[in-house]
């Protein structure tokens, strides 16, 4: 079993759409939260530069940085040493895959409709909770989440892209 690290209850995921507002969004996160740095849209040099900027801001705010996606350069070296491993899942099979991969927590999605996948199929709160209850890992709700919806789901925590603007 993977060594347990504190799993944040509030997680902000980055992407092209929220990059311009990240400084303000990070400032709104509670201490102990996490930022999942994705930025797949940037070339390697720009990605590493943006990573360095956001790491400094996260350090000042007490926000943990988690790296995601294809690794290269300094970002890849940091990801290999990452103390917190998060996995995404959309089904019970994928939750099991995450547990076998020794993730510390699973981001289960999409709970609600999202702006990133308009018209996409969602789990809905009932199916989400049925899956979450079967997870051996702490579950983080993802997909159409905000503060109000997070309070209504009895799981470990929640994550979003747009909720912290």
DSSP file (Angstrom, degrees, kcal/mol; ACC not computed):
  #  RESIDUE AA STRUCTURE BP1 BP2  ACC     N-H-->O    O-->H-N    N-H-->O    O-->H-N    TCO  KAPPA ALPHA  PHI   PSI    X-CA   Y-CA   Z-CA
    1    1 A X              0   0    0      0, 0.0     3,-0.1     0, 0.0    99,-0.1   0.000 360.0 360.0 360.0 144.6    0.0    0.0    0.0
    2    2 A X        -     0   0    0     97,-0.2     2,-0.1   101,-0.2   100,-0.1  -0.350 360.0-100.6 -67.1 144.5    1.2    3.5   -0.8
    3    3 A X        -     0   0    0      1,-0.1     2,-0.4    99,-0.1    -1,-0.1  -0.439  44.6-115.5 -62.0 138.3    2.5    5.6    2.1
    4    4 A X        +     0   0    0     -2,-0.1     2,-0.3    -3,-0.1    -1,-0.1  -0.651  35.3 179.2 -85.6 129.5   -0.2    8.0    3.2
    5    5 A X        -     0   0    0     -2,-0.4     2,-0.2    99,-0.0    79,-0.0  -0.878  46.6 -82.1-117.9 155.6    0.3   11.8    2.8
    6    6 A X        -     0   0    0     -2,-0.3     2,-0.6     1,-0.1    98,-0.0  -0.413  45.2-145.3 -59.6 125.2   -2.2   14.4    3.7
    7    7 A X        -     0   0    0     -2,-0.2    -1,-0.1    97,-0.1    27,-0.0  -0.841  18.9-120.8 -95.2 121.4   -4.7   14.6    0.9
    8    8 A X        -     0   0    0     -2,-0.6    25,-0.1     1,-0.1     3,-0.1  -0.222   8.1-147.2 -59.8 149.3   -5.9   18.2    0.4
    9    9 A X  S    S+     0   0    0      1,-0.2   149,-2.5    23,-0.2     2,-0.4   0.603  86.7  45.6 -90.1 -14.8   -9.6   18.8    0.7
   10   10 A X  E     -a  158   0A   0    147,-0.2    24,-1.9    22,-0.2     2,-0.4  -0.992  69.0-179.5-135.3 125.2   -9.6   21.6   -2.0
   11   11 A X  E     -ab 159  34A   0    147,-2.0   149,-1.9    -2,-0.4     2,-0.5  -0.986  14.4-157.4-133.2 133.3   -7.8   21.3   -5.3
   12   12 A X  E     -ab 160  35A   0     22,-2.6    24,-3.1    -2,-0.4     2,-0.4  -0.940  11.9-155.5-107.5 126.2   -7.4   23.7   -8.2
   13   13 A X  E     - b   0  36A   0    147,-2.5     2,-0.3    -2,-0.5    24,-0.2  -0.835  12.4-140.0 -99.7 139.4   -6.6   22.3  -11.6
   14   14 A X        +     0   0    0     22,-2.4     2,-0.3    -2,-0.4    25,-0.2  -0.662  30.7 148.5 -97.0 153.4   -4.9   24.5  -14.2
   15   15 A X    >>  -     0   0    0     -2,-0.3     4,-0.9    23,-0.1     3,-0.6  -0.950  61.4 -78.6-162.8-177.5   -5.5   24.8  -17.9
   16   16 A X  T 34 S+     0   0    0     -2,-0.3     3,-0.5     1,-0.2     4,-0.4   0.855 122.6  56.8 -57.3 -37.8   -5.4   27.3  -20.7
   17   17 A X  T 34 S+     0   0    0      1,-0.2    -1,-0.2     2,-0.1     3,-0.2   0.822 114.5  33.8 -68.9 -32.3   -8.7   28.8  -19.7
   18   18 A X  T X4 S+     0   0    0     -3,-0.6     3,-0.9     1,-0.1     4,-0.4   0.399  86.9 100.8-106.6   5.1   -7.8   29.7  -16.2
   19   19 A X  G >< S+     0   0    0     -4,-0.9     3,-1.4    -3,-0.5     4,-0.3   0.895  80.4  53.1 -57.8 -43.6   -4.1   30.6  -16.6
   20   20 A X  G 3  S+     0   0    0     -4,-0.4    -1,-0.3     1,-0.3     3,-0.2   0.761 115.0  41.9 -65.5 -23.8   -4.7   34.4  -16.7
   21   21 A X  G <> S+     0   0    0     -3,-0.9     4,-2.4     1,-0.1    -1,-0.3   0.285  83.2 103.9-104.9   9.2   -6.6   34.2  -13.4
   22   22 A X  H <> S+     0   0    0     -3,-1.4     4,-3.1    -4,-0.4     5,-0.3   0.876  74.8  56.0 -65.2 -38.7   -4.4   31.8  -11.5
   23   23 A X  H  > S+     0   0    0     -4,-0.3     4,-1.7     1,-0.2    -1,-0.2   0.941 114.0  40.9 -57.8 -46.8   -2.6   34.3   -9.2
   24   24 A X  H  > S+     0   0    0      2,-0.2     4,-1.0     1,-0.2    -1,-0.2   0.890 115.1  52.0 -67.1 -40.2   -6.0   35.5   -7.9
   25   25 A X  H >X S+     0   0    0     -4,-2.4     3,-0.7     1,-0.2     4,-0.7   0.914 108.6  49.9 -64.6 -43.2   -7.4   31.9   -7.7
   26   26 A X  H >< S+     0   0    0     -4,-3.1     3,-1.0     1,-0.3    -1,-0.2   0.887 106.2  56.8 -62.5 -38.8   -4.4   30.6   -5.7
   27   27 A X  H 3< S+     0   0    0     -4,-1.7    -1,-0.3    -5,-0.3    -2,-0.2   0.771 105.6  52.2 -63.6 -24.9   -4.8   33.6   -3.3
   28   28 A X  H << S+     0   0    0     -4,-1.0    -1,-0.2    -3,-0.7    -2,-0.2   0.597  87.8 102.0 -87.0 -12.4   -8.4   32.4   -2.7
   29   29 A X  S << S-     0   0    0     -3,-1.0     2,-0.1    -4,-0.7     3,-0.1  -0.470  78.2-114.3 -73.3 141.5   -7.5   28.8   -1.9
   30   30 A X    >   -     0   0    0     -2,-0.2     3,-1.7     1,-0.1   -20,-0.1  -0.433  42.8 -89.0 -67.9 149.0   -7.4   27.8    1.8
   31   31 A X  T 3  S+     0   0    0      1,-0.3    32,-0.2    -2,-0.1    31,-0.2  -0.292 117.0  35.8 -53.3 142.4   -4.0   26.9    3.3
   32   32 A X  T 3  S+     0   0    0     30,-2.8    -1,-0.3     1,-0.3   -22,-0.2   0.405  90.7 124.2  88.9  -2.6   -3.3   23.2    2.8
   33   33 A X    <   -     0   0    0     -3,-1.7    31,-2.7    29,-0.2     2,-0.3  -0.124  53.2-128.0 -75.4-178.0   -5.0   23.1   -0.6
   34   34 A X  E     -bc  11  64A   0    -24,-1.9   -22,-2.6    29,-0.2     2,-0.5  -0.966   6.9-148.1-135.5 153.5   -3.3   21.9   -3.8
   35   35 A X  E     -bc  12  65A   0     29,-3.0    31,-3.0    -2,-0.3     2,-0.8  -0.989  12.4-151.2-117.2 121.5   -2.8   23.1   -7.3
   36   36 A X  E     -bc  13  66A   0    -24,-3.1   -22,-2.4    -2,-0.5     2,-0.6  -0.851  16.1-149.7 -94.1 109.8   -2.6   20.5  -10.0
   37   37 A X  E     + c   0  67A   0     29,-3.1    31,-2.0    -2,-0.8   -24,-0.1  -0.709  35.8 148.5 -85.6 115.3   -0.3   22.0  -12.7
   38   38 A X        +     0   0    0     -2,-0.6    -1,-0.2    29,-0.2   -23,-0.1   0.777   2.2 157.1-110.6 -68.4   -1.3   20.8  -16.1
   39   39 A X    >   +     0   0    0    -25,-0.2     3,-1.5     1,-0.1   -24,-0.1   0.817  10.3 161.5  44.1  44.2   -0.5   23.5  -18.7
   40   40 A X  T 3   +     0   0    0      1,-0.3    -1,-0.1     7,-0.0     7,-0.1   0.732  63.7  70.0 -62.9 -21.6   -0.3   21.0  -21.6
   41   41 A X  T 3  S+     0   0    0      2,-0.0     2,-0.3     6,-0.0    -1,-0.3   0.620  83.8  85.3 -75.1 -13.5   -0.8   23.8  -24.0
   42   42 A X  S <  S-     0   0    0     -3,-1.5   -26,-0.0     1,-0.1     6,-0.0  -0.666  82.0-114.3 -94.5 144.2    2.6   25.4  -23.4
   43   43 A X     >  -     0   0    0     -2,-0.3     4,-2.9     1,-0.1     5,-0.2  -0.307  44.5 -95.6 -63.7 160.6    5.9   24.5  -25.1
   44   44 A X  H  > S+     0   0    0      1,-0.2     4,-2.6     2,-0.2     5,-0.2   0.863 121.5  46.8 -50.7 -50.5    8.5   23.0  -22.7
   45   45 A X  H  > S+     0   0    0      1,-0.2     4,-1.9     2,-0.2    -1,-0.2   0.917 116.5  44.1 -63.2 -43.8   10.5   26.2  -21.9
   46   46 A X  H  > S+     0   0    0      2,-0.2     4,-2.7     1,-0.2     5,-0.2   0.885 112.3  53.5 -67.7 -37.9    7.3   28.2  -21.2
   47   47 A X  H  X S+     0   0    0     -4,-2.9     4,-2.5     1,-0.2    -2,-0.2   0.932 110.3  46.6 -62.1 -45.6    5.7   25.4  -19.2
   48   48 A X  H  X S+     0   0    0     -4,-2.6     4,-2.0    -5,-0.2    -1,-0.2   0.864 112.3  50.9 -66.4 -35.4    8.8   25.2  -16.9
   49   49 A X  H  X S+     0   0    0     -4,-1.9     4,-2.0    -5,-0.2    -2,-0.2   0.926 112.4  45.6 -66.2 -44.7    8.9   29.0  -16.5
   50   50 A X  H  X S+     0   0    0     -4,-2.7     4,-2.6     1,-0.2     5,-0.2   0.884 110.1  55.5 -66.6 -37.1    5.2   29.1  -15.6
   51   51 A X  H  X S+     0   0    0     -4,-2.5     4,-2.5    -5,-0.2    -1,-0.2   0.925 107.3  49.3 -57.9 -46.3    5.7   26.2  -13.2
   52   52 A X  H  X S+     0   0    0     -4,-2.0     4,-1.8     2,-0.2    -2,-0.2   0.907 111.2  49.6 -62.0 -42.5    8.5   28.1  -11.4
   53   53 A X  H  X S+     0   0    0     -4,-2.0     4,-1.8     1,-0.2    -2,-0.2   0.942 114.6  43.5 -61.3 -48.0    6.2   31.2  -11.1
   54   54 A X  H  X S+     0   0    0     -4,-2.6     4,-2.8     1,-0.2    -2,-0.2   0.836 108.4  58.2 -70.6 -32.4    3.3   29.3   -9.7
   55   55 A X  H  X S+     0   0    0     -4,-2.5     4,-2.5    -5,-0.2    -1,-0.2   0.916 106.8  49.0 -61.3 -42.6    5.5   27.2   -7.4
   56   56 A X  H  X S+     0   0    0     -4,-1.8     4,-2.0     2,-0.2    -2,-0.2   0.935 113.1  46.4 -62.2 -45.8    6.7   30.4   -5.7
   57   57 A X  H  X S+     0   0    0     -4,-1.8     4,-1.8     1,-0.2    -2,-0.2   0.906 112.9  49.6 -64.0 -42.2    3.2   31.7   -5.3
   58   58 A X  H  X>S+     0   0    0     -4,-2.8     5,-2.8     1,-0.2     4,-1.0   0.900 108.3  53.7 -63.5 -40.4    1.9   28.3   -4.0
   59   59 A X  H ><5S+     0   0    0     -4,-2.5     3,-0.6     1,-0.2    -1,-0.2   0.917 109.2  48.1 -61.0 -43.5    4.8   28.2   -1.5
   60   60 A X  H 3<5S+     0   0    0     -4,-2.0    -1,-0.2     1,-0.2    -2,-0.2   0.872 115.8  44.4 -63.6 -37.7    3.9   31.6   -0.1
   61   61 A X  H 3<5S-     0   0    0     -4,-1.8    -1,-0.2    -5,-0.2    -2,-0.2   0.492 112.8-114.3 -88.0  -5.2    0.2   30.7    0.2
   62   62 A X  T <<5 +     0   0    0     -4,-1.0   -30,-2.8    -3,-0.6     2,-0.5   0.845  67.1 144.9  73.6  33.0    0.8   27.2    1.8
   63   63 A X      < -     0   0    0     -5,-2.8    -1,-0.3   -32,-0.2   -29,-0.2  -0.910  47.8-128.1-108.7 129.9   -0.6   25.5   -1.3
   64   64 A X  E     -c   34   0A   0    -31,-2.7   -29,-3.0    -2,-0.5     2,-0.5  -0.539  17.7-137.2 -77.3 138.9    0.9   22.1   -2.4
   65   65 A X  E     -c   35   0A   0     -2,-0.2     2,-0.4   -31,-0.2   -29,-0.2  -0.860  19.9-174.9 -99.9 128.7    1.9   21.8   -6.1
   66   66 A X  E     -c   36   0A   0    -31,-3.0   -29,-3.1    -2,-0.5     2,-0.3  -0.986  15.7-141.6-121.6 132.2    1.1   18.6   -7.9
   67   67 A X  E     -c   37   0A   0     -2,-0.4     2,-0.3   -31,-0.2   -29,-0.2  -0.721  20.9-176.4 -97.9 145.5    2.3   18.0  -11.4
   68   68 A X        +     0   0    0    -31,-2.0    11,-0.0    -2,-0.3     2,-0.0  -0.917  34.3  16.3-135.5 158.6    0.2   16.3  -14.1
   69   69 A X  S    S+     0   0    0     -2,-0.3     2,-0.1     2,-0.1   -32,-0.0  -0.192 100.3   2.2  84.2-167.5    0.5   15.1  -17.6
   70   70 A X  S    S-     0   0    0      1,-0.1     2,-0.4   -32,-0.0    -2,-0.1  -0.336  74.3-140.2 -61.2 129.1    3.4   14.5  -20.0
   71   71 A X        +     0   0    0     -2,-0.1     2,-0.3     5,-0.1    -1,-0.1  -0.728  34.7 142.6-100.1 140.9    6.6   15.1  -18.1
   72   72 A X    >>  +     0   0    0     -2,-0.4     4,-1.5   -28,-0.1     3,-0.7  -0.966  51.7   1.9-161.1 162.8    9.8   16.7  -19.4
   73   73 A X  H >> S-     0   0    0     -2,-0.3     4,-1.5     1,-0.2     3,-0.6  -0.079 123.2 -20.3  54.5-152.4   12.5   19.0  -18.2
   74   74 A X  H 3> S+     0   0    0      1,-0.2     4,-2.3     2,-0.2    -1,-0.2   0.830 136.5  61.9 -57.3 -33.9   12.4   20.2  -14.6
   75   75 A X  H <> S+     0   0    0     -3,-0.7     4,-2.3     1,-0.2    -1,-0.2   0.905 102.8  49.7 -61.1 -41.0    8.7   19.4  -14.3
   76   76 A X  H <X S+     0   0    0     -4,-1.5     4,-1.7    -3,-0.6    -1,-0.2   0.903 109.8  50.4 -65.3 -41.3    9.4   15.7  -15.0
   77   77 A X  H  X S+     0   0    0     -4,-1.5     4,-0.8     1,-0.2    -1,-0.2   0.907 112.0  47.9 -64.5 -40.3   12.1   15.5  -12.3
   78   78 A X  H >< S+     0   0    0     -4,-2.3     3,-0.8     1,-0.2     4,-0.4   0.903 107.6  55.8 -65.5 -40.9    9.8   17.1   -9.8
   79   79 A X  H >< S+     0   0    0     -4,-2.3     3,-1.2     1,-0.3    -1,-0.2   0.872 101.8  56.7 -61.7 -37.7    6.9   14.8  -10.6
   80   80 A X  H 3< S+     0   0    0     -4,-1.7    -1,-0.3     1,-0.3    -2,-0.2   0.781 112.4  42.3 -65.2 -25.7    9.1   11.7   -9.9
   81   81 A X  T << S+     0   0    0     -3,-0.8    -1,-0.3    -4,-0.8    -2,-0.2   0.358  84.1 135.2 -99.3   4.3    9.8   13.0   -6.4
   82   82 A X    <   -     0   0    0     -3,-1.2   -16,-0.1    -4,-0.4    -3,-0.1  -0.294  45.0-156.3 -60.7 128.9    6.2   14.1   -5.8
   83   83 A X  S    S+     0   0    0      1,-0.1     2,-0.5    -2,-0.0    -1,-0.2   0.680  78.9  57.7 -78.6 -16.5    5.0   13.1   -2.3
   84   84 A X        -     0   0    0    -80,-0.1     2,-0.5     2,-0.0    -1,-0.1  -0.963  65.3-168.4-121.1 123.8    1.3   13.2   -3.4
   85   85 A X        -     0   0    0     -2,-0.5    19,-3.2    17,-0.1    20,-1.1  -0.948   6.9-175.2-114.5 120.4   -0.1   11.1   -6.2
   86   86 A X  E     -d  105   0A   0     -2,-0.5     2,-0.3    17,-0.2    20,-0.2  -0.872   2.8-166.9-111.8 145.3   -3.6   11.8   -7.5
   87   87 A X  E     -d  106   0A   0     18,-1.7    20,-3.6    -2,-0.4     2,-0.3  -0.942  15.2-131.7-127.8 152.8   -5.4    9.8  -10.2
   88   88 A X  E     +d  107   0A   0     -2,-0.3     2,-0.3    18,-0.2    20,-0.2  -0.787  26.4 179.1-101.1 150.2   -8.5   10.6  -12.2
   89   89 A X  E     +d  108   0A   0     18,-2.4    20,-2.5    -2,-0.3     3,-0.1  -0.994  27.1 179.5-149.3 150.6  -11.4    8.1  -12.5
   90   90 A X  S    S+     0   0    0     -2,-0.3     2,-0.3    18,-0.2    -1,-0.1   0.297  76.0  28.4-128.3   1.6  -14.8    7.9  -14.2
   91   91 A X  S  > S-     0   0    0      1,-0.1     4,-1.8    40,-0.0    -1,-0.1  -0.945  85.2 -99.1-155.1 169.3  -15.8    4.4  -13.2
   92   92 A X  H  > S+     0   0    0     -2,-0.3     4,-2.2     1,-0.2     5,-0.2   0.880 121.4  55.6 -63.7 -38.3  -15.3    1.7  -10.6
   93   93 A X  H  > S+     0   0    0      1,-0.2     4,-2.1     2,-0.2    -1,-0.2   0.918 108.1  47.7 -60.5 -43.3  -12.7    0.0  -12.8
   94   94 A X  H  > S+     0   0    0      2,-0.2     4,-2.1     1,-0.2    -1,-0.2   0.825 107.7  55.4 -70.1 -31.0  -10.7    3.2  -13.0
   95   95 A X  H  X S+     0   0    0     -4,-1.8     4,-2.1     2,-0.2    -1,-0.2   0.930 109.1  48.2 -63.0 -44.0  -10.9    3.6   -9.2
   96   96 A X  H  X S+     0   0    0     -4,-2.2     4,-2.5     1,-0.2    -2,-0.2   0.890 109.0  53.3 -61.7 -40.2   -9.4    0.1   -8.9
   97   97 A X  H  X S+     0   0    0     -4,-2.1     4,-1.8     1,-0.2    -1,-0.2   0.905 108.4  50.5 -60.0 -41.7   -6.7    1.1  -11.4
   98   98 A X  H  <>S+     0   0    0     -4,-2.1     5,-2.4     2,-0.2    -2,-0.2   0.899 110.4  48.9 -64.0 -41.9   -5.8    4.1   -9.2
   99   99 A X  H ><5S+     0   0    0     -4,-2.1     3,-1.5     1,-0.2    -2,-0.2   0.918 111.1  49.5 -65.0 -43.4   -5.6    2.0   -6.1
  100  100 A X  H 3<5S+     0   0    0     -4,-2.5    -1,-0.2     1,-0.3    -2,-0.2   0.819 107.1  55.6 -65.4 -29.7   -3.4   -0.6   -7.8
  101  101 A X  T 3<5S-     0   0    0     -4,-1.8    -1,-0.3    -5,-0.2    -2,-0.2   0.429 117.4-117.9 -80.6   1.5   -1.1    2.3   -9.0
  102  102 A X  T < 5 +     0   0    0     -3,-1.5    -3,-0.2     1,-0.2   -17,-0.1   0.848  50.3 171.0  63.2  38.8   -0.8    3.4   -5.4
  103  103 A X      < -     0   0    0     -5,-2.4  -101,-0.2     1,-0.1   -17,-0.2  -0.419  35.1-138.6 -68.0 155.0   -2.4    6.8   -5.8
  104  104 A X  S    S-     0   0    0    -19,-3.2    34,-0.7     1,-0.3     2,-0.3   0.714  81.2  -1.4 -87.2 -23.7   -3.1    8.6   -2.6
  105  105 A X  E     -de  86 138A   0    -20,-1.1   -18,-1.7    32,-0.2     2,-0.4  -0.976  66.9-128.8-159.1 163.2   -6.5    9.8   -3.7
  106  106 A X  E     -de  87 139A   0     32,-2.5    34,-3.0    -2,-0.3     2,-0.8  -0.977   8.9-143.5-124.6 134.7   -8.8    9.7   -6.8
  107  107 A X  E     -de  88 140A   0    -20,-3.6   -18,-2.4    -2,-0.4     2,-0.5  -0.863  24.9-159.2 -92.3 107.9  -10.5   12.6   -8.5
  108  108 A X  E     -de  89 141A   0     32,-2.2    34,-2.0    -2,-0.8     2,-0.3  -0.791  25.0-116.4 -96.8 125.2  -13.8   11.1   -9.5
  109  109 A X        -     0   0    0    -20,-2.5    34,-0.2    -2,-0.5    32,-0.0  -0.930  55.4  -2.2-153.7 171.5  -15.6   12.9  -12.3
  110  110 A X        +     0   0    0     32,-0.5    13,-3.5    -2,-0.3    14,-0.5   0.541  51.8 164.0 -85.9 133.3  -17.6   14.4  -13.8
  111  111 A X  S    S+     0   0    0     31,-2.0    13,-1.7    -3,-0.3     2,-0.2   0.943  73.4   9.3 -71.9 -48.7  -20.1   14.8  -11.0
  112  112 A X  S    S-     0   0    0     31,-2.2    -2,-0.2    11,-0.1    33,-0.1  -0.766 102.0 -68.6-125.5 168.7  -22.0   17.7  -12.7
  113  113 A X        -     0   0    0     -2,-0.2     2,-0.3    31,-0.1     5,-0.1  -0.281  55.8-154.2 -56.9 146.5  -22.0   19.3  -16.2
  114  114 A X        -     0   0    0      3,-0.5     6,-0.3     1,-0.1     3,-0.2  -0.876  27.5-132.5-126.2 156.4  -18.8   21.2  -16.9
  115  115 A X  S >  S+     0   0    0     -2,-0.3     3,-0.6     1,-0.2    -1,-0.1   0.759 108.3  59.9 -74.0 -24.8  -17.8   24.1  -19.0
  116  116 A X  T 3  S+     0   0    0      1,-0.3    -1,-0.2    -3,-0.0     2,-0.1   0.753 118.9  26.6 -76.6 -22.2  -14.7   22.1  -20.1
  117  117 A X  T >  S-     0   0    0     -3,-0.2     3,-2.3     3,-0.1    -3,-0.5  -0.516  84.5-165.1-135.4  67.3  -16.9   19.3  -21.6
  118  118 A X  T <  S+     0   0    0     -3,-0.6    -3,-0.1     1,-0.3     3,-0.1  -0.278  77.2   9.0 -59.4 133.5  -20.2   20.9  -22.5
  119  119 A X  T 3  S+     0   0    0      1,-0.2    -1,-0.3    -5,-0.2     3,-0.1   0.465  96.6 143.9  78.1   0.5  -23.0   18.4  -23.2
  120  120 A X    <   -     0   0    0     -3,-2.3    -1,-0.2    -6,-0.3     2,-0.2  -0.299  59.9 -92.4 -72.0 157.6  -20.8   15.5  -21.9
  121  121 A X        -     0   0    0     -3,-0.1     2,-0.3    -8,-0.1    -1,-0.1  -0.469  45.4-160.1 -69.3 137.6  -22.1   12.6  -19.9
  122  122 A X        -     0   0    0     -2,-0.2   -11,-0.2     1,-0.1   -10,-0.1  -0.824  24.5-134.5-118.8 158.8  -22.1   13.1  -16.1
  123  123 A X     >  -     0   0    0    -13,-3.5     4,-0.6    -2,-0.3   -12,-0.2   0.874  41.3-146.3 -74.0 -39.2  -22.2   10.8  -13.2
  124  124 A X  H  >  -     0   0    0    -13,-1.7     4,-2.5   -14,-0.5     5,-0.2   0.086  32.6 -78.4  79.2 157.1  -24.7   12.8  -11.2
  125  125 A X  H  > S+     0   0    0      1,-0.2     4,-2.3     2,-0.2     5,-0.2   0.842 127.7  51.1 -63.2 -35.6  -24.6   13.0   -7.4
  126  126 A X  H  > S+     0   0    0      2,-0.2     4,-2.2     1,-0.2    -1,-0.2   0.970 115.3  39.7 -69.1 -52.4  -26.3    9.6   -6.8
  127  127 A X  H  X S+     0   0    0     -4,-0.6     4,-2.4     1,-0.2     5,-0.2   0.909 114.4  55.9 -62.2 -41.0  -24.0    7.5   -9.1
  128  128 A X  H  X S+     0   0    0     -4,-2.5     4,-2.9     1,-0.2    -1,-0.2   0.942 109.7  45.0 -54.6 -49.3  -21.0    9.6   -7.9
  129  129 A X  H  X S+     0   0    0     -4,-2.3     4,-2.2     1,-0.2    -1,-0.2   0.857 109.5  55.3 -67.7 -34.7  -21.8    8.7   -4.3
  130  130 A X  H  X S+     0   0    0     -4,-2.2     4,-0.6     2,-0.2    -1,-0.2   0.921 114.2  41.0 -61.5 -42.8  -22.4    5.0   -5.1
  131  131 A X  H >< S+     0   0    0     -4,-2.4     3,-1.1     1,-0.2     4,-0.5   0.920 112.6  54.6 -69.2 -43.7  -18.9    4.8   -6.7
  132  132 A X  H >< S+     0   0    0     -4,-2.9     3,-1.3     1,-0.3    -2,-0.2   0.873 102.5  57.2 -59.6 -38.5  -17.3    6.9   -4.0
  133  133 A X  H 3< S+     0   0    0     -4,-2.2    -1,-0.3     1,-0.3    -2,-0.2   0.731 106.1  50.8 -66.9 -21.0  -18.5    4.6   -1.3
  134  134 A X  T << S+     0   0    0     -3,-1.1     2,-0.3    -4,-0.6    -1,-0.3   0.478  86.8 109.6 -93.2  -3.4  -16.8    1.7   -3.0
  135  135 A X    <   -     0   0    0     -3,-1.3     4,-0.1    -4,-0.5   -39,-0.0  -0.559  54.9-159.1 -78.7 132.2  -13.4    3.5   -3.3
  136  136 A X  S    S+     0   0    0     -2,-0.3     2,-0.3     2,-0.1    -1,-0.1   0.562  79.4  67.1 -79.6  -7.9  -10.5    2.3   -1.1
  137  137 A X  S    S-     0   0    0     -5,-0.1   -32,-0.2     1,-0.1    -2,-0.1  -0.740 101.8 -89.2-108.8 156.0   -9.0    5.7   -1.7
  138  138 A X  E     -e  105   0A   0    -34,-0.7   -32,-2.5    -2,-0.3     2,-0.5  -0.429  48.9-133.9 -58.4 139.4  -10.1    9.2   -0.5
  139  139 A X  E     -e  106   0A   0    -34,-0.2    18,-1.6    -4,-0.1    17,-0.6  -0.860  16.5-163.7-107.6 132.9  -12.4   10.6   -3.2
  140  140 A X  E     -ef 107 157A   0    -34,-3.0   -32,-2.2    -2,-0.5     2,-0.3  -0.967  22.1-131.6-111.0 122.5  -12.1   14.1   -4.5
  141  141 A X  E     +ef 108 158A   0     16,-2.7    18,-3.0    -2,-0.5     2,-0.4  -0.595  31.5 177.2 -77.0 131.6  -15.3   15.3   -6.4
  142  142 A X  E     + f   0 159A   0    -34,-2.0   -31,-2.0    -2,-0.3   -32,-0.5  -0.991  34.7  64.6-136.6 143.0  -14.5   16.9   -9.8
  143  143 A X  S    S-     0   0    0     16,-0.6   -31,-2.2    -2,-0.4   -32,-0.1   0.605 109.2  -1.4 111.5  99.9  -16.7   18.2  -12.5
  144  144 A X  S    S+     0   0    0      1,-0.2     2,-0.2   -33,-0.2   -31,-0.1   0.719  92.7 156.4  70.7  20.4  -19.0   21.3  -12.2
  145  145 A X        +     0   0    0     14,-0.4     2,-0.3   -33,-0.1    -1,-0.2  -0.495  14.2 159.8 -85.6 149.3  -18.0   21.7   -8.6
  146  146 A X     >  -     0   0    0     -2,-0.2     4,-2.4    14,-0.1     5,-0.2  -0.881  56.7 -83.4-148.4-179.5  -18.1   24.8   -6.5
  147  147 A X  H  > S+     0   0    0     -2,-0.3     4,-1.7     1,-0.2    -1,-0.0   0.902 125.9  48.6 -57.3 -44.5  -18.1   25.6   -2.8
  148  148 A X  H  > S+     0   0    0      1,-0.2     4,-0.7     2,-0.2    -1,-0.2   0.933 113.3  45.1 -65.6 -47.2  -21.9   25.1   -2.4
  149  149 A X  H >4 S+     0   0    0      1,-0.2     3,-0.8     2,-0.2     4,-0.3   0.868 108.6  58.8 -64.1 -35.7  -22.0   21.7   -4.3
  150  150 A X  H >< S+     0   0    0     -4,-2.4     3,-1.4     1,-0.3     5,-0.3   0.889 100.0  56.2 -61.7 -39.5  -18.9   20.5   -2.3
  151  151 A X  H 3< S+     0   0    0     -4,-1.7    -1,-0.3     1,-0.3    -2,-0.2   0.766 103.9  56.1 -63.4 -24.0  -20.7   21.0    1.0
  152  152 A X  T << S+     0   0    0     -3,-0.8     2,-0.6    -4,-0.7    -1,-0.3   0.477  93.9  75.9 -88.7  -2.3  -23.5   18.7   -0.3
  153  153 A X  S <  S-     0   0    0     -3,-1.4     2,-2.2    -4,-0.3   -12,-0.1  -0.938  72.1-145.3-114.8 117.5  -21.2   15.7   -1.1
  154  154 A X        +     0   0    0     -2,-0.6     2,-0.2     2,-0.0    -3,-0.1  -0.395  60.3 112.3 -80.7  66.1  -19.9   13.6    1.9
  155  155 A X  S    S-     0   0    0     -2,-2.2   -15,-0.1    -5,-0.3    -2,-0.1  -0.736  83.2 -89.8-126.3 178.1  -16.5   12.8    0.4
  156  156 A X  S    S-     0   0    0    -17,-0.6     2,-0.3    -2,-0.2   -16,-0.2   0.896  89.2 -46.1 -58.7 -45.1  -13.0   13.8    1.3
  157  157 A X  E     - f   0 140A   0    -18,-1.6   -16,-2.7     2,-0.0     2,-0.3  -0.898  51.4-108.7-167.8-167.1  -12.8   16.9   -0.9
  158  158 A X  E     -af  10 141A   0   -149,-2.5  -147,-2.0   -18,-0.3     2,-0.3  -0.969  14.3-159.6-146.7 158.9  -13.4   18.6   -4.2
  159  159 A X  E     +af  11 142A   0    -18,-3.0   -16,-0.6    -2,-0.3   -14,-0.4  -0.956  13.3 170.2-138.8 155.0  -11.6   20.0   -7.2
  160  160 A X  E     -a   12   0A   0   -149,-1.9  -147,-2.5    -2,-0.3   -14,-0.1  -0.984  31.2-152.9-158.1 164.3  -12.4   22.5   -9.9
  161  161 A X  S    S+     0   0    0     -2,-0.3     3,-0.3  -149,-0.2  -146,-0.1   0.735  99.7  25.8-104.1 -45.4  -11.0   24.5  -12.8
  162  162 A X  S >  S+     0   0    0      1,-0.2     3,-1.2   -17,-0.1   -16,-0.1   0.590  97.4  85.3 -99.8 -12.8  -13.3   27.5  -12.8
  163  163 A X  T 3  S+     0   0    0      1,-0.2   -16,-0.2   -18,-0.2    -1,-0.2   0.620  86.8  54.0 -71.9 -12.6  -14.7   27.8   -9.2
  164  164 A X  T 3         0   0    0     -3,-0.3    -1,-0.2     1,-0.2  -136,-0.2   0.301 360.0 360.0-106.8  10.1  -11.9   29.9   -7.8
  165  165 A X    <         0   0    0     -3,-1.2    -1,-0.2  -137,-0.0    -2,-0.1   0.500 360.0 360.0 -60.0 360.0  -11.8   32.8  -10.2
